[in-house]
Amino acid sequence: MHQCMDMMHESGNSLDLKPIGVIHSPYLKREDAPRQGRLSDRESVIEIFFEYADGLQDIEHHPHLIVLYWLDRSSRMTLKATPPGSGTEHGVFATRSPDRPNPIGFAVADLIRRDGSRLVVRGLDALDSTPLLDLKPYSSGTDCIKE
């Protein structure tokens, strides 16, 4: 079985996150990764663990995926961040900093192809061996806010 990420909510309720897979990427260190995954054309492979592979049925019908992952090498103590190029400090919740109390990564990735329980994608900034939390199909009709 894969490592659980147990967290206790202040109400006493436990949050039980189980990785459903792992991300294999060309980024070994934080400084290797792009500032945002959509800024890179590098490919990554999302490997879904065997016990969750049935959940991939029909995923190849979706050209874009919302990928949620655990930024396991980020600081959980950061409450202020200065985004690149801004020169101004902001509260971490007003930024996309990977350092945050619950370091959940979010990306919309292009699905290049499916090879069994492995998905080749483009558009991730995750470091190699990052735990995968969830996948959802991206829907431009639902997920794109027109201003």
N, C-alpha and C positions, 0 to 999 in steps of 0.2 A: 504494500500500500504506500501511497505517497504522503509526504509530510503534510500535516494539517497546520493551518495558521489559526490557532485559538486566540481569541481576544475576549475580554470580559467587558461588557457594557456596564456603565455605572448603575443601571437598574438591577444588575445581577444576572441579566440574560447574557449568555455566551454567544459570540459570533463565531461560527465555525466555517472558515473558508478552506476549501479543498482545491488545490490546483488540479485542473483538468488536463494539463499538458505543460509543455515547456517550449520556450522560444529559442531557436538556434539562429544567431545573427552574426554578422561579421564584426560586431562591436564588442571588443573585449574589455575596454576601459571606458569610463564615462566620457573622457575627452575624445574618444573615437566616434561617438554617436553624434548624429546631426542634432541641431537645436530642436527641430521638429521632424518627425519621420517623413512627412509629406514633402520635405525639402530634398529628399534623397531618392535616387532611383535604384538603390541597393536592394537586393532580395534577402529575405529571411525565410526560415522554415518554421512553421508552427507544428509541433508534434503533439497529437492528442493521445493521451494514455489509453491503453487497450479498453479499460472498463468504461470509457466515455465515447469510444469510436462510433457506436451506433447513433450518437447524437449528430453526426456529420451528414446523415442522410439528406440529400438534395442541396447541400451547401454550395455545390458547384454551380447552381442556378443563380447565385448572387455574386455579381462582379466586385462588390465592395463589402467589407466586413468591419463591424465595430469590434475592436480587440481590447479587452480589459486585462491588465496584467499587474503583478505585484512588483513594485520597484524595490526589490529586496536589498539593494545596496545604497539606498537613500537614507538620509537622516530623518528621524521622526520627531526631532525636537525643534525644527525650524518653523517660526511663525512670521518671519519677514524675509522678503527676497527682492533682489534687484534684477529685473529681466534684462537680458543682453540688449545693449544698445539704448536702453532707456535712461540709465544713470539715476533713476529715482527708485527709492525703496517703497515697497508696497506690502500690505498684508499678504501672506502666502496664498490665501484663498482668492485673491485678485490677480494671481499669476498662474503660470503653467509650470512652476518649479517642480522638479521631481522630489525635492526635499519638502515634506509636509507630514502632519500627524498620521495620516493614513495614506501611504504612498501608492496610490492606485494609478497606474498608467492607462491612458485612453488614446486610441488611435483609430482612424479610419484607414484601412489597408485595402489595396487592390489585390484581389485573388487572381493569381497568375494561373495556377493549376492545382488540382488535387491529385495526390499520389497515395491512395489508400487512406491512412490516418495521418498523413502529412500534407500540410497546405503550404504551398510556395506563395509568398505574398511580397508586396512592395509597399513601403510607406511606414515602416515601424522604426522607432528609435530605441527599442529595448536592447539591453545588453545581452550577450550570449548567456544562456541558461536561466533566463528570467522565467519565473513561474507564471503560467497562463491561468487566469481566473475565469474568463468567459468569452464567448463569441456570440455575436448577434448580427443578423443581416442588416446592412445599411439601407435605408429607404429615403431617397431624395424627397419624396412627398411628405414624409413624416419628420425626418431628421434635419432637413434644411429649412432654416428660418429665412423667409424672404423679407427684406427690410425696405 
